[in-house]
Amino acid sequence: MNWWGKLMGASFGYMLGGPLGVILGIALGHQLDKAFGNIMLDPNFGSGKVERVQQAFFTATFSVMGHLAKADGRVSSDEIALARHVMAQMQLDEQQKQVAINLFNEGKQADFELDAALKQFRVECHRRHNLIHMFLEILISTAIADGEIDETEHQLLVHISAVMGVSAGAFEQLLRMVGAQQAYQQQGHSPVNRLQEAYDILGVEKAASDAEIKKAYRRLMNQHHPDKLVAKGLPEEMMKIATEKTQEIKQAYEHIKESRK
């Protein structure tokens, strides 16, 4: 039985606990008492188990996505479309989609406990840095869905990254990479701009050597390898997102290699 089956089965029993367990319980239509949820927030209570991490990833992704979308005071149609695009990529069934929408709406609430949810998610990830980076990439994509990241959204993303243990430098690199990925897929860009975007996707300068570029490419492909991410706790439904990212990374690398011939 996969993580969703266990989530919906009687065996689940709100084993996730903590703030994420409370949010997930509400999204499922159950009013889980917050005091009970906090009692269950034990860093050693099953943390690191793949199915538990998958539940936490799903819960944190859609609830924090909703919180971020509301950061500038309004949720744009582009941000809603991006959230639905992620759901479509995950090929969620109607029941899963409704839970994801409920989580998104919970994140928009004024009393959403962002830091508590993030801190628990970081514990659940149990040093799985690649999962944390994937989580941040999805959030950055949400923020730039309407064409730009305003100052409020940027500051919130910086805060989220810091709580998740990601350095400011690493966050800015992720920001450039995701922005370049989205721009690279657009039509009508000049060859010069597209080439610069390809370098930004790999996180290297134009002056980098072939060896440095190849090293960056291999590192990114390893970080985004779908099977490896799922083994670490990425929900199986998000494999398509990871696969598309590896394709974008490969496309950028091939573009750079071709330009250097």
C-alpha positions as CSV (number, residue, x, y, z in Angstrom):
1,M,0.0,0.0,0.0
2,N,1.4,3.4,-1.0
3,W,1.5,6.5,1.3
4,W,-1.9,7.7,0.1
5,G,-3.5,4.3,0.8
6,K,-2.1,4.4,4.4
7,L,-3.1,8.0,4.8
8,M,-6.7,7.1,4.0
9,G,-6.7,3.8,5.8
10,A,-7.5,3.2,9.5
11,S,-3.8,2.4,10.1
12,F,-2.9,6.0,9.6
13,G,-4.2,7.2,13.0
14,Y,-2.7,10.6,12.5
15,M,0.8,9.2,13.0
16,L,2.3,12.3,11.5
17,G,1.3,14.4,14.5
18,G,2.5,17.9,15.1
19,P,1.3,21.0,13.2
20,L,1.5,19.2,9.9
21,G,-0.7,16.4,11.3
22,V,-3.3,19.0,12.4
23,I,-3.3,20.7,9.0
24,L,-3.6,17.4,7.2
25,G,-6.4,16.3,9.6
26,I,-8.4,19.4,8.8
27,A,-7.8,19.0,5.0
28,L,-9.1,15.5,5.3
29,G,-12.2,16.8,7.0
30,H,-11.3,15.8,10.5
31,Q,-10.9,18.2,13.4
32,L,-7.8,17.0,15.1
33,D,-7.2,18.7,18.4
34,K,-4.1,20.9,18.3
35,A,-3.0,19.9,21.7
36,F,-3.0,16.2,20.6
37,G,-1.1,17.2,17.5
38,N,1.6,19.0,19.5
39,I,2.0,16.1,21.9
40,M,2.8,13.9,18.9
41,L,5.5,16.3,17.6
42,D,8.5,14.1,18.7
43,P,11.6,14.4,16.5
44,N,12.2,10.7,17.1
45,F,8.6,9.5,16.5
46,G,9.0,7.7,13.2
47,S,10.9,10.6,11.6
48,G,12.8,9.6,8.5
49,K,10.4,6.8,7.4
50,V,9.7,7.2,3.7
51,E,5.8,7.1,3.9
52,R,5.8,9.5,6.8
53,V,8.1,11.9,4.9
54,Q,5.8,11.6,1.8
55,Q,2.8,12.6,3.9
56,A,4.8,15.6,5.3
57,F,6.0,16.6,1.9
58,F,2.5,16.6,0.4
59,T,1.1,18.5,3.4
60,A,3.9,21.1,3.6
61,T,4.0,21.7,-0.2
62,F,0.4,22.6,-0.7
63,S,-0.2,24.4,2.5
64,V,2.9,26.6,2.3
65,M,2.1,27.1,-1.4
66,G,-1.2,28.6,-0.4
67,H,0.5,30.8,2.3
68,L,3.0,32.1,-0.2
69,A,0.4,32.8,-2.8
70,K,-1.4,35.0,-0.3
71,A,1.8,36.8,0.8
72,D,1.2,39.9,-1.4
73,G,-2.3,40.3,-0.2
74,R,-4.1,38.5,-3.0
75,V,-4.0,35.1,-4.7
76,S,-3.6,35.7,-8.5
77,S,-5.2,33.6,-11.1
78,D,-1.7,32.6,-12.3
79,E,-0.8,31.3,-8.8
80,I,-4.0,29.3,-8.7
81,A,-3.3,28.0,-12.2
82,L,0.2,27.0,-11.1
83,A,-1.2,25.1,-8.1
84,R,-3.6,23.3,-10.3
85,H,-0.8,22.6,-12.8
86,V,1.2,20.9,-10.0
87,M,-1.9,18.8,-9.1
88,A,-2.3,17.9,-12.8
89,Q,1.4,16.9,-13.1
90,M,0.9,14.7,-10.1
91,Q,-2.2,13.1,-11.7
92,L,-4.1,13.3,-8.5
93,D,-7.5,11.6,-8.4
94,E,-10.5,13.7,-7.3
95,Q,-10.1,12.8,-3.7
96,Q,-6.4,13.7,-3.6
97,K,-7.0,16.9,-5.5
98,Q,-9.7,18.0,-3.0
99,V,-7.3,17.4,-0.1
100,A,-4.6,19.4,-1.9
101,I,-7.0,22.3,-2.5
102,N,-8.0,22.1,1.2
103,L,-4.3,22.3,2.2
104,F,-3.8,25.3,-0.1
105,N,-6.7,27.0,1.5
106,E,-5.5,26.2,5.0
107,G,-2.2,27.9,4.1
108,K,-4.0,31.1,3.1
109,Q,-5.6,31.4,6.6
110,A,-4.4,34.2,8.9
111,D,-3.7,31.8,11.7
112,F,-1.6,29.4,9.6
113,E,1.5,28.5,11.7
114,L,4.2,28.8,9.0
115,D,7.3,28.4,11.1
116,A,5.9,25.5,13.1
117,A,5.0,23.6,9.9
118,L,8.4,24.3,8.4
119,K,10.3,23.2,11.4
120,Q,8.4,20.0,11.6
121,F,8.9,19.3,7.9
122,R,12.6,19.9,8.3
123,V,12.7,17.3,11.1
124,E,10.7,14.9,9.0
125,C,13.1,15.3,6.0
126,H,15.9,14.0,8.3
127,R,18.8,15.6,6.4
128,R,17.4,14.8,3.0
129,H,18.7,18.1,1.5
130,N,17.5,17.2,-2.1
131,L,13.9,17.0,-0.9
132,I,14.2,20.4,0.8
133,H,15.6,21.9,-2.5
134,M,12.7,20.3,-4.5
135,F,10.2,21.8,-2.0
136,L,11.8,25.2,-2.4
137,E,11.8,24.9,-6.2
138,I,8.1,24.3,-6.2
139,L,7.5,27.3,-4.0
140,I,9.7,29.6,-6.1
141,S,7.8,28.4,-9.2
142,T,4.6,29.4,-7.4
143,A,5.9,32.9,-6.6
144,I,7.0,33.7,-10.2
145,A,3.9,32.2,-11.7
146,D,2.4,35.6,-12.3
147,G,5.5,36.9,-14.0
148,E,7.5,38.4,-11.1
149,I,8.4,38.0,-7.5
150,D,7.5,41.1,-5.4
151,E,9.5,42.1,-2.4
152,T,7.0,40.6,0.1
153,E,7.2,37.2,-1.7
154,H,11.0,37.4,-1.9
155,Q,11.4,38.1,1.8
156,L,9.0,35.3,2.7
157,L,10.9,32.8,0.4
158,V,14.2,33.9,2.1
159,H,12.6,33.3,5.5
160,I,11.3,29.9,4.5
161,S,14.7,28.9,3.1
162,A,16.4,30.0,6.3
163,V,14.0,28.0,8.5
164,M,14.6,25.0,6.3
165,G,18.4,25.4,6.8
166,V,19.3,26.6,3.3
167,S,21.9,29.3,3.1
168,A,21.2,32.7,1.5
169,G,23.6,31.9,-1.3
170,A,22.1,28.5,-2.0
171,F,18.6,30.0,-2.1
172,E,19.6,32.7,-4.6
173,Q,21.1,30.0,-6.8
174,L,17.8,28.1,-6.7
175,L,16.0,31.3,-7.5
176,R,18.1,32.0,-10.6
177,M,17.8,28.3,-11.7
178,V,14.0,28.2,-11.4
179,G,13.6,31.6,-13.0
180,A,15.8,30.5,-15.9
181,Q,14.0,27.2,-16.3
182,Q,10.7,29.0,-16.7
183,A,12.1,31.6,-19.1
184,Y,14.0,29.0,-21.1
185,Q,10.7,27.3,-22.0
186,Q,9.2,30.5,-23.4
187,Q,9.2,31.1,-27.1
188,G,10.7,34.2,-28.8
189,H,13.8,34.7,-26.7
190,S,16.9,35.7,-28.5
191,P,19.7,33.0,-28.9
192,V,21.9,35.1,-26.6
193,N,19.2,35.2,-23.8
194,R,18.5,31.5,-24.1
195,L,22.1,30.6,-23.8
196,Q,22.5,32.7,-20.7
197,E,19.4,31.0,-19.3
198,A,21.0,27.6,-20.0
199,Y,24.0,28.7,-17.9
200,D,21.8,29.9,-15.1
201,I,19.9,26.6,-15.0
202,L,23.2,24.8,-14.4
203,G,24.3,27.5,-12.0
204,V,27.6,28.2,-13.8
205,E,29.2,31.3,-15.4
206,K,29.9,31.5,-19.1
207,A,33.6,31.5,-18.3
208,A,33.4,28.1,-16.7
209,S,35.4,25.3,-18.1
210,D,33.9,22.3,-19.9
211,A,34.8,20.2,-16.9
212,E,33.1,22.6,-14.5
213,I,30.0,22.6,-16.6
214,K,29.9,18.8,-16.8
215,K,30.4,18.6,-13.0
216,A,27.5,21.0,-12.4
217,Y,25.3,19.1,-14.8
218,R,26.0,15.7,-13.1
219,R,25.4,17.2,-9.7
220,L,22.0,18.6,-10.7
221,M,20.9,15.4,-12.5
222,N,21.8,13.4,-9.3
223,Q,19.9,15.9,-7.1
224,H,16.8,15.7,-9.3
225,H,16.9,12.0,-10.2
226,P,13.2,10.9,-9.8
227,D,13.8,7.4,-8.4
228,K,16.3,8.7,-5.9
229,L,14.0,11.4,-4.7
230,V,11.1,9.0,-4.3
231,A,13.3,6.6,-2.3
232,K,14.1,9.6,0.0
233,G,10.5,10.5,0.5
234,L,9.2,12.5,-2.5
235,P,5.6,11.4,-3.1
236,E,5.4,9.0,-6.1
237,E,2.9,11.4,-7.6
238,M,5.6,14.1,-7.9
239,M,7.9,11.9,-10.0
240,K,6.7,13.7,-13.2
241,I,7.7,17.0,-11.8
242,A,11.2,15.7,-11.0
243,T,11.4,14.0,-14.5
244,E,10.6,17.3,-16.2
245,K,13.3,19.1,-14.2
246,T,15.9,16.6,-15.3
247,Q,14.8,17.0,-18.9
248,E,15.2,20.8,-18.5
249,I,18.6,20.4,-17.0
250,K,19.7,18.0,-19.8
251,Q,18.3,20.4,-22.5
252,A,20.3,23.3,-21.0
253,Y,23.5,21.2,-20.9
254,E,23.1,20.1,-24.5
255,H,22.5,23.7,-25.5
256,I,25.7,24.8,-23.9
257,K,27.7,22.0,-25.4
258,E,26.4,22.7,-28.8
259,S,27.2,26.4,-28.4
260,R,30.8,25.6,-27.6
261,K,31.5,23.5,-30.6
